[in-house]
Amino acid sequence: MRTVTNDTVINEPSLTAGEVEMLLFALDRSRATFAWKTGGLDAAALNRPHPPSTMTLAGLIKHLTRVEEETAAWRLFGERPTPPWDTAEHGWEWEAAADDTPDELYTRWREAVARTRAAVAKVLADGGLDRPAGFTVTEDGQSPNVRRILVDVHDEYARHVGHADLFREAIDGLVGEDPPQPD
């Protein structure tokens, strides 16, 4: 049975959408597809590896939680992310996900997405897509703009939605491009 949840609802953009609306739509559509492909599974399914990779759906969820947390704090504002992300070594989340229950994984991801959405709304109201992000990436102090950050986050989802798509099909046969939508 295919279940529609708030996480999987896709709100189509207007037919004359501008850059901000389209960029946010693309990111939210990828989030919705990710939520559908990883949602409703028990711990055994979430932690099942898919050789030759050691990657699991639980690891993907926790990794994208990290991406959201780091975007909401560090990438957009140059602030330290919330614990455990403020001190966790990169890559830690892939193995640590096995210690979390499905409810913990799903809840933390949803909370991180909400924090990122609030942070994005704040920066869009204060300078828009051209506003410099809060961190520097070059020795001479250059920062990417918010547009670049959002495209990078979308690309991270797009990459991992592909993984989730294959893993989910192997687990229970779920296939499709977009989650079912309410009537």
N, C-alpha and C positions, 0 to 999 in steps of 0.2 A: 504494500500500500504506500502511496506517495503522500506525504504529509506536507502541508503548507504551513510554514512558521513565519514569524515576523522577520527572522534572519534571512529568509529565502524569497521575500517579496521583492520584485523588481519594479521600480517606479520609472516608467519610460519618460525620457526627456521630451520637451516640446519639439515640434517639427522645425522650429526656427531657433533651436538651442544655441547659445553662445558657448565660448570656450570653457568657462567655469562650469556651467551646467553639464556639458558633455564630459568634462574631465571627472567630475564627481559622479556622474552616472556610470562611467566606465569602471571606476573603482568600486562603487557599490554593487554593480552587476557582478564583478569578479568576487566580491565578498559573499554575495548571495549564492553564487554557484559553489564557492568553497564550502559554505555552511551546509548546502544541500548534499554535496559529495561526502562530507565528513560527519554529517549529523545523524543522530539516533542510533549510534552503534555502542555496543558494550565494550568493556576494557579489552577483552580478548581480540575483538576485531580491530580496535584502534591500535593495539600494540603488535599486530601481526606484521612481520617484515615481508618484503616482497623482493626476494633475491633476483639478481645479484646485489641489489641495494639493501642496506640495513635500515633504510628510511621506513617510517611507519606513519599512519595517519595521526596518531597521538603526537609524534614528533613534529609533523607539519603544523598541527594546531598550535602547539607551544611555540614553535618557531615564528609563526605569523603573529602570535600574541606579542612576542618580543619585538617584531618589526613595528607593530602598532604602538607599543609602549615607547620605543625609542623615537618614533616619529612624533608622537604627541609631546614629548619633552625635549629631547636632545636635538633632533633634526630641525624642528620648527622654531624652538626657543633657546637652544643652547643650554638647557637645564638637564640635571641628572634625572634619568628615569626612576620610576618607583622601584622599590625592592620586589623581587630579587634581581631585577635587571640592572640595577645600579652597580652591582659588584660581580655579577655572574660573568664567567669567561664566555667568549663567543664559542658557540657550538654546544655548550652545556645543556641547552634546552632539548636537544635531540634525544639524549639518553635519559634526562631527568623526567621527561614526559611519562615514562613508564611508572613513575611513583605517584602520579595523579589519577584520580578517578575521572571517568568521563564527565561527570557533572562539574568537577573542578576545572577541567580543561575547557569545556564549553563556556562556563561562566566567566572565567578569566579572559577568554578571547572576546566575548561580548562586551565586557567592561572595558577592555583595551580599545576596541573599535569605538565605543562611545566616547572615550577620552580623546581619541584621534579626531573624531568628527567635531567635537567641541573645540579642539585646538585649531583645526582647519577653519572653522567658522570665525574664530577670533582673528587669525592672520588674514583671512580674506576681507574682514571688516577693517583691517588696519594695514592697507597697502596692497591687497590683492595678490595675484599670481606673480607679479613682478617684485614683490617685497623680498629682500634678502632673507634667507633662512638664518636660524640662530647659531649655526656652527660654521667654522671655516674649514676649508679643505685644501688650501694651498699655503705655502710658506709665506706668501705675500699678503695673506689675510683675505683672500677672496672666498665668498660664500655663494652657494647655488641659490637660485630663487625658489620660491614656493612651488612654482610650476614644475620645476625639475624634481623636487622632492615628491610631489604627488604622482608624477609619471613613474618615478622609481618605485614607489609603493605599489602602484598598479602593476608594474612589470613583475614585481616579486610575487604578487598574487597570481598573475597569469601563468608564470612558470610553475607554481605549485598547484594550481588548479589542474594542470595537465597531469601532474603526479597523482593527485587525489582522484582524478577521473579513472586512471588505470587501476589504482589500488582498489577503489570502490567496486569497479566491475569485477575484479578478481575475488572480492569478498562475497558479494551477494548478487552480482549481475546488474546492478543499477547503472543505466546508461542514459545519455541525453545531454543536450547542450545547455539548457536552462532549466531551473527548477520549475515544477508545476506552479501555476499562479492561481490566486483565488478567482472565482467567476465574477 
